[in-house]
Amino acid sequence: MITWRKSDHSNDYEGSCVELGALDRGEVGVRDSKAPGDGHLTITASEFAVLVDLVRHRVDPSGVGVASSASGRAVV
């Protein structure tokens, strides 16, 4: 059974939250907290580390840019 968790920094603003779960073989599950029954994205631990780094530094790998919300949090 997967234990899903949200970040301590998540809020209920427009329901824009993701949940993370530790999967087998060190993979990470990422799902929409508004629709947990719709499945999840499975990524490796190294892919997750890159994702976290991109969000922390507000980098968009497509080169378009990542906007910030009024709170300063990245909006992806």
Backbone as XML, in Angstrom:
<?xml version="1.0"?>
<chain id="A" units="angstrom">
  <residue number="1" name="MET">
    <atom name="N" x="0.830" y="-1.183" z="0.000"/>
    <atom name="CA" x="0.000" y="0.000" z="0.000"/>
    <atom name="C" x="0.883" y="1.259" z="0.000"/>
  </residue>
  <residue number="2" name="ILE">
    <atom name="N" x="0.516" y="2.202" z="-0.810"/>
    <atom name="CA" x="1.261" y="3.457" z="-0.931"/>
    <atom name="C" x="0.705" y="4.467" z="0.066"/>
  </residue>
  <residue number="3" name="THR">
    <atom name="N" x="1.583" y="5.094" z="0.821"/>
    <atom name="CA" x="1.187" y="6.193" z="1.698"/>
    <atom name="C" x="1.466" y="7.491" z="0.956"/>
  </residue>
  <residue number="4" name="TRP">
    <atom name="N" x="0.415" y="8.235" z="0.658"/>
    <atom name="CA" x="0.533" y="9.492" z="-0.083"/>
    <atom name="C" x="0.648" y="10.641" z="0.893"/>
  </residue>
  <residue number="5" name="ARG">
    <atom name="N" x="1.426" y="11.655" z="0.535"/>
    <atom name="CA" x="1.558" y="12.841" z="1.400"/>
    <atom name="C" x="1.646" y="14.099" z="0.568"/>
  </residue>
  <residue number="6" name="LYS">
    <atom name="N" x="1.202" y="15.189" z="1.181"/>
    <atom name="CA" x="1.308" y="16.521" z="0.572"/>
    <atom name="C" x="2.399" y="17.293" z="1.294"/>
  </residue>
  <residue number="7" name="SER">
    <atom name="N" x="2.932" y="18.265" z="0.637"/>
    <atom name="CA" x="3.928" y="19.131" z="1.247"/>
    <atom name="C" x="3.304" y="19.930" z="2.386"/>
  </residue>
  <residue number="8" name="ASP">
    <atom name="N" x="4.110" y="20.230" z="3.386"/>
    <atom name="CA" x="3.666" y="21.107" z="4.467"/>
    <atom name="C" x="3.352" y="22.501" z="3.932"/>
  </residue>
  <residue number="9" name="HIS">
    <atom name="N" x="3.870" y="22.832" z="2.755"/>
    <atom name="CA" x="3.653" y="24.147" z="2.158"/>
    <atom name="C" x="2.405" y="24.194" z="1.285"/>
  </residue>
  <residue number="10" name="SER">
    <atom name="N" x="1.736" y="23.057" z="1.132"/>
    <atom name="CA" x="0.523" y="23.025" z="0.320"/>
    <atom name="C" x="-0.606" y="23.734" z="1.047"/>
  </residue>
  <residue number="11" name="ASN">
    <atom name="N" x="-1.513" y="24.274" z="0.264"/>
    <atom name="CA" x="-2.716" y="24.851" z="0.845"/>
    <atom name="C" x="-3.886" y="24.447" z="-0.039"/>
  </residue>
  <residue number="12" name="ASP">
    <atom name="N" x="-5.044" y="24.853" z="0.307"/>
    <atom name="CA" x="-6.215" y="24.478" z="-0.463"/>
    <atom name="C" x="-6.591" y="25.519" z="-1.507"/>
  </residue>
  <residue number="13" name="TYR">
    <atom name="N" x="-5.687" y="26.459" z="-1.820"/>
    <atom name="CA" x="-5.965" y="27.490" z="-2.797"/>
    <atom name="C" x="-6.238" y="26.851" z="-4.148"/>
  </residue>
  <residue number="14" name="GLU">
    <atom name="N" x="-7.434" y="26.934" z="-4.596"/>
    <atom name="CA" x="-7.865" y="26.385" z="-5.878"/>
    <atom name="C" x="-7.538" y="24.904" z="-6.038"/>
  </residue>
  <residue number="15" name="GLY">
    <atom name="N" x="-7.237" y="24.215" z="-4.935"/>
    <atom name="CA" x="-6.986" y="22.787" z="-4.996"/>
    <atom name="C" x="-5.774" y="22.387" z="-5.806"/>
  </residue>
  <residue number="16" name="SER">
    <atom name="N" x="-4.817" y="23.279" z="-5.954"/>
    <atom name="CA" x="-3.651" y="23.010" z="-6.799"/>
    <atom name="C" x="-2.535" y="22.351" z="-5.997"/>
  </residue>
  <residue number="17" name="CYS">
    <atom name="N" x="-2.707" y="21.086" z="-5.691"/>
    <atom name="CA" x="-1.697" y="20.372" z="-4.920"/>
    <atom name="C" x="-1.407" y="19.020" z="-5.560"/>
  </residue>
  <residue number="18" name="VAL">
    <atom name="N" x="-0.203" y="18.572" z="-5.372"/>
    <atom name="CA" x="0.149" y="17.218" z="-5.773"/>
    <atom name="C" x="0.491" y="16.432" z="-4.520"/>
  </residue>
  <residue number="19" name="GLU">
    <atom name="N" x="0.370" y="15.125" z="-4.624"/>
    <atom name="CA" x="0.744" y="14.234" z="-3.538"/>
    <atom name="C" x="1.860" y="13.333" z="-4.035"/>
  </residue>
  <residue number="20" name="LEU">
    <atom name="N" x="2.742" y="12.958" z="-3.110"/>
    <atom name="CA" x="3.871" y="12.097" z="-3.422"/>
    <atom name="C" x="3.746" y="10.802" z="-2.647"/>
  </residue>
  <residue number="21" name="GLY">
    <atom name="N" x="4.208" y="9.723" z="-3.260"/>
    <atom name="CA" x="4.221" y="8.437" z="-2.587"/>
    <atom name="C" x="5.469" y="7.660" z="-2.957"/>
  </residue>
  <residue number="22" name="ALA">
    <atom name="N" x="6.060" y="6.990" z="-1.957"/>
    <atom name="CA" x="7.232" y="6.147" z="-2.214"/>
    <atom name="C" x="6.754" y="4.834" z="-2.821"/>
  </residue>
  <residue number="23" name="LEU">
    <atom name="N" x="7.297" y="4.482" z="-3.987"/>
    <atom name="CA" x="6.921" y="3.266" z="-4.692"/>
    <atom name="C" x="8.046" y="2.237" z="-4.599"/>
  </residue>
  <residue number="24" name="ASP">
    <atom name="N" x="7.792" y="1.068" z="-5.142"/>
    <atom name="CA" x="8.811" y="0.016" z="-5.172"/>
    <atom name="C" x="10.020" y="0.459" z="-5.990"/>
  </residue>
  <residue number="25" name="ARG">
    <atom name="N" x="11.141" y="-0.164" z="-5.735"/>
    <atom name="CA" x="12.393" y="0.078" z="-6.467"/>
    <atom name="C" x="12.878" y="1.528" z="-6.372"/>
  </residue>
  <residue number="26" name="GLY">
    <atom name="N" x="12.466" y="2.251" z="-5.337"/>
    <atom name="CA" x="12.944" y="3.612" z="-5.139"/>
    <atom name="C" x="12.297" y="4.654" z="-6.019"/>
  </residue>
  <residue number="27" name="GLU">
    <atom name="N" x="11.234" y="4.283" z="-6.724"/>
    <atom name="CA" x="10.540" y="5.246" z="-7.575"/>
    <atom name="C" x="9.611" y="6.115" z="-6.743"/>
  </residue>
  <residue number="28" name="VAL">
    <atom name="N" x="9.177" y="7.224" z="-7.348"/>
    <atom name="CA" x="8.286" y="8.181" z="-6.687"/>
    <atom name="C" x="7.005" y="8.293" z="-7.498"/>
  </residue>
  <residue number="29" name="GLY">
    <atom name="N" x="5.869" y="8.200" z="-6.810"/>
    <atom name="CA" x="4.584" y="8.408" z="-7.452"/>
    <atom name="C" x="4.146" y="9.845" z="-7.229"/>
  </residue>
  <residue number="30" name="VAL">
    <atom name="N" x="3.611" y="10.469" z="-8.267"/>
    <atom name="CA" x="3.128" y="11.847" z="-8.187"/>
    <atom name="C" x="1.693" y="11.836" z="-8.706"/>
  </residue>
  <residue number="31" name="ARG">
    <atom name="N" x="0.755" y="12.355" z="-7.904"/>
    <atom name="CA" x="-0.639" y="12.367" z="-8.338"/>
    <atom name="C" x="-1.313" y="13.676" z="-7.973"/>
  </residue>
  <residue number="32" name="ASP">
    <atom name="N" x="-2.408" y="13.955" z="-8.635"/>
    <atom name="CA" x="-3.224" y="15.148" z="-8.407"/>
    <atom name="C" x="-4.076" y="14.908" z="-7.169"/>
  </residue>
  <residue number="33" name="SER">
    <atom name="N" x="-3.947" y="15.766" z="-6.171"/>
    <atom name="CA" x="-4.707" y="15.572" z="-4.941"/>
    <atom name="C" x="-6.209" y="15.749" z="-5.141"/>
  </residue>
  <residue number="34" name="LYS">
    <atom name="N" x="-6.612" y="16.445" z="-6.214"/>
    <atom name="CA" x="-8.035" y="16.634" z="-6.500"/>
    <atom name="C" x="-8.650" y="15.398" z="-7.138"/>
  </residue>
  <residue number="35" name="ALA">
    <atom name="N" x="-7.822" y="14.554" z="-7.723"/>
    <atom name="CA" x="-8.324" y="13.375" z="-8.440"/>
    <atom name="C" x="-7.433" y="12.160" z="-8.151"/>
  </residue>
  <residue number="36" name="PRO">
    <atom name="N" x="-7.342" y="11.742" z="-6.909"/>
    <atom name="CA" x="-6.439" y="10.645" z="-6.567"/>
    <atom name="C" x="-6.785" y="9.324" z="-7.242"/>
  </residue>
  <residue number="37" name="GLY">
    <atom name="N" x="-8.021" y="9.150" z="-7.639"/>
    <atom name="CA" x="-8.427" y="7.921" z="-8.294"/>
    <atom name="C" x="-8.044" y="7.841" z="-9.763"/>
  </residue>
  <residue number="38" name="ASP">
    <atom name="N" x="-7.504" y="8.922" z="-10.302"/>
    <atom name="CA" x="-7.139" y="8.963" z="-11.726"/>
    <atom name="C" x="-5.753" y="8.398" z="-12.017"/>
  </residue>
  <residue number="39" name="GLY">
    <atom name="N" x="-5.123" y="7.821" z="-11.029"/>
    <atom name="CA" x="-3.800" y="7.249" z="-11.226"/>
    <atom name="C" x="-2.684" y="8.210" z="-10.851"/>
  </residue>
  <residue number="40" name="HIS">
    <atom name="N" x="-1.463" y="7.798" z="-11.141"/>
    <atom name="CA" x="-0.299" y="8.618" z="-10.802"/>
    <atom name="C" x="0.786" y="8.479" z="-11.857"/>
  </residue>
  <residue number="41" name="LEU">
    <atom name="N" x="1.681" y="9.435" z="-11.832"/>
    <atom name="CA" x="2.863" y="9.432" z="-12.671"/>
    <atom name="C" x="3.977" y="8.756" z="-11.874"/>
  </residue>
  <residue number="42" name="THR">
    <atom name="N" x="4.703" y="7.857" z="-12.487"/>
    <atom name="CA" x="5.818" y="7.192" z="-11.820"/>
    <atom name="C" x="7.123" y="7.723" z="-12.397"/>
  </residue>
  <residue number="43" name="ILE">
    <atom name="N" x="7.991" y="8.224" z="-11.504"/>
    <atom name="CA" x="9.291" y="8.729" z="-11.931"/>
    <atom name="C" x="10.372" y="8.129" z="-11.035"/>
  </residue>
  <residue number="44" name="THR">
    <atom name="N" x="11.588" y="8.092" z="-11.535"/>
    <atom name="CA" x="12.702" y="7.581" z="-10.741"/>
    <atom name="C" x="13.099" y="8.613" z="-9.688"/>
  </residue>
  <residue number="45" name="ALA">
    <atom name="N" x="13.850" y="8.159" z="-8.716"/>
    <atom name="CA" x="14.326" y="9.076" z="-7.678"/>
    <atom name="C" x="15.209" y="10.170" z="-8.279"/>
  </residue>
  <residue number="46" name="SER">
    <atom name="N" x="16.022" y="9.827" z="-9.268"/>
    <atom name="CA" x="16.881" y="10.851" z="-9.882"/>
    <atom name="C" x="16.060" y="11.848" z="-10.697"/>
  </residue>
  <residue number="47" name="GLU">
    <atom name="N" x="15.011" y="11.380" z="-11.378"/>
    <atom name="CA" x="14.128" y="12.298" z="-12.100"/>
    <atom name="C" x="13.403" y="13.221" z="-11.123"/>
  </residue>
  <residue number="48" name="PHE">
    <atom name="N" x="12.990" y="12.678" z="-9.982"/>
    <atom name="CA" x="12.323" y="13.491" z="-8.971"/>
    <atom name="C" x="13.270" y="14.570" z="-8.432"/>
  </residue>
  <residue number="49" name="ALA">
    <atom name="N" x="14.526" y="14.202" z="-8.217"/>
    <atom name="CA" x="15.511" y="15.181" z="-7.730"/>
    <atom name="C" x="15.671" y="16.330" z="-8.725"/>
  </residue>
  <residue number="50" name="VAL">
    <atom name="N" x="15.696" y="16.010" z="-10.021"/>
    <atom name="CA" x="15.798" y="17.051" z="-11.055"/>
    <atom name="C" x="14.550" y="17.931" z="-11.036"/>
  </residue>
  <residue number="51" name="LEU">
    <atom name="N" x="13.379" y="17.320" z="-10.933"/>
    <atom name="CA" x="12.126" y="18.081" z="-10.874"/>
    <atom name="C" x="12.122" y="19.054" z="-9.697"/>
  </residue>
  <residue number="52" name="VAL">
    <atom name="N" x="12.503" y="18.581" z="-8.525"/>
    <atom name="CA" x="12.550" y="19.442" z="-7.341"/>
    <atom name="C" x="13.522" y="20.592" z="-7.563"/>
  </residue>
  <residue number="53" name="ASP">
    <atom name="N" x="14.676" y="20.308" z="-8.140"/>
    <atom name="CA" x="15.666" y="21.354" z="-8.407"/>
    <atom name="C" x="15.115" y="22.396" z="-9.382"/>
  </residue>
  <residue number="54" name="LEU">
    <atom name="N" x="14.431" y="21.946" z="-10.426"/>
    <atom name="CA" x="13.850" y="22.880" z="-11.396"/>
    <atom name="C" x="12.799" y="23.774" z="-10.749"/>
  </residue>
  <residue number="55" name="VAL">
    <atom name="N" x="11.959" y="23.193" z="-9.913"/>
    <atom name="CA" x="10.920" y="23.990" z="-9.249"/>
    <atom name="C" x="11.536" y="24.963" z="-8.253"/>
  </residue>
  <residue number="56" name="ARG">
    <atom name="N" x="12.504" y="24.500" z="-7.493"/>
    <atom name="CA" x="13.167" y="25.382" z="-6.512"/>
    <atom name="C" x="13.799" y="26.596" z="-7.186"/>
  </residue>
  <residue number="57" name="HIS">
    <atom name="N" x="14.348" y="26.386" z="-8.358"/>
    <atom name="CA" x="15.033" y="27.472" z="-9.058"/>
    <atom name="C" x="14.177" y="28.118" z="-10.139"/>
  </residue>
  <residue number="58" name="ARG">
    <atom name="N" x="12.898" y="27.723" z="-10.184"/>
    <atom name="CA" x="11.934" y="28.278" z="-11.140"/>
    <atom name="C" x="12.457" y="28.232" z="-12.570"/>
  </residue>
  <residue number="59" name="VAL">
    <atom name="N" x="12.957" y="27.072" z="-12.945"/>
    <atom name="CA" x="13.491" y="26.872" z="-14.282"/>
    <atom name="C" x="12.502" y="26.028" z="-15.072"/>
  </residue>
  <residue number="60" name="ASP">
    <atom name="N" x="12.246" y="26.431" z="-16.291"/>
    <atom name="CA" x="11.385" y="25.659" z="-17.183"/>
    <atom name="C" x="12.280" y="25.054" z="-18.251"/>
  </residue>
  <residue number="61" name="PRO">
    <atom name="N" x="12.375" y="23.708" z="-18.296"/>
    <atom name="CA" x="13.271" y="23.107" z="-19.281"/>
    <atom name="C" x="12.878" y="23.402" z="-20.724"/>
  </residue>
  <residue number="62" name="SER">
    <atom name="N" x="11.647" y="23.857" z="-20.958"/>
    <atom name="CA" x="11.238" y="24.197" z="-22.332"/>
    <atom name="C" x="11.740" y="25.574" z="-22.739"/>
  </residue>
  <residue number="63" name="GLY">
    <atom name="N" x="12.225" y="26.350" z="-21.766"/>
    <atom name="CA" x="12.723" y="27.682" z="-22.059"/>
    <atom name="C" x="11.656" y="28.759" z="-22.027"/>
  </residue>
  <residue number="64" name="VAL">
    <atom name="N" x="10.402" y="28.381" z="-21.733"/>
    <atom name="CA" x="9.310" y="29.357" z="-21.710"/>
    <atom name="C" x="9.353" y="30.193" z="-20.435"/>
  </residue>
  <residue number="65" name="GLY">
    <atom name="N" x="9.717" y="29.575" z="-19.324"/>
    <atom name="CA" x="9.759" y="30.268" z="-18.044"/>
    <atom name="C" x="8.688" y="29.755" z="-17.109"/>
  </residue>
  <residue number="66" name="VAL">
    <atom name="N" x="8.911" y="29.914" z="-15.851"/>
    <atom name="CA" x="7.961" y="29.477" z="-14.832"/>
    <atom name="C" x="7.497" y="30.706" z="-14.087"/>
  </residue>
  <residue number="67" name="ALA">
    <atom name="N" x="6.196" y="30.879" z="-14.004"/>
    <atom name="CA" x="5.625" y="32.039" z="-13.308"/>
    <atom name="C" x="5.639" y="31.801" z="-11.812"/>
  </residue>
  <residue number="68" name="SER">
    <atom name="N" x="5.597" y="32.853" z="-11.055"/>
    <atom name="CA" x="5.475" y="32.768" z="-9.605"/>
    <atom name="C" x="4.116" y="33.273" z="-9.186"/>
  </residue>
  <residue number="69" name="SER">
    <atom name="N" x="3.570" y="32.666" z="-8.164"/>
    <atom name="CA" x="2.315" y="33.142" z="-7.605"/>
    <atom name="C" x="2.601" y="34.311" z="-6.696"/>
  </residue>
  <residue number="70" name="ALA">
    <atom name="N" x="1.570" y="34.922" z="-6.175"/>
    <atom name="CA" x="1.733" y="36.070" z="-5.280"/>
    <atom name="C" x="2.522" y="35.675" z="-4.034"/>
  </residue>
  <residue number="71" name="SER">
    <atom name="N" x="2.441" y="34.409" z="-3.628"/>
    <atom name="CA" x="3.150" y="33.952" z="-2.440"/>
    <atom name="C" x="4.619" y="33.673" z="-2.721"/>
  </residue>
  <residue number="72" name="GLY">
    <atom name="N" x="5.027" y="33.736" z="-3.988"/>
    <atom name="CA" x="6.393" y="33.466" z="-4.349"/>
    <atom name="C" x="6.630" y="32.013" z="-4.712"/>
  </residue>
  <residue number="73" name="ARG">
    <atom name="N" x="5.609" y="31.183" z="-4.618"/>
    <atom name="CA" x="5.743" y="29.781" z="-4.979"/>
    <atom name="C" x="5.666" y="29.644" z="-6.494"/>
  </residue>
  <residue number="74" name="ALA">
    <atom name="N" x="6.410" y="28.693" z="-6.998"/>
    <atom name="CA" x="6.398" y="28.451" z="-8.445"/>
    <atom name="C" x="5.048" y="27.898" z="-8.864"/>
  </residue>
  <residue number="75" name="VAL">
    <atom name="N" x="4.574" y="28.345" z="-10.002"/>
    <atom name="CA" x="3.340" y="27.842" z="-10.581"/>
    <atom name="C" x="3.732" y="27.098" z="-11.846"/>
  </residue>
  <residue number="76" name="VAL">
    <atom name="N" x="3.586" y="25.788" z="-11.829"/>
    <atom name="CA" x="4.028" y="24.985" z="-12.981"/>
    <atom name="C" x="2.844" y="24.396" z="-13.707"/>
  </residue>
</chain>
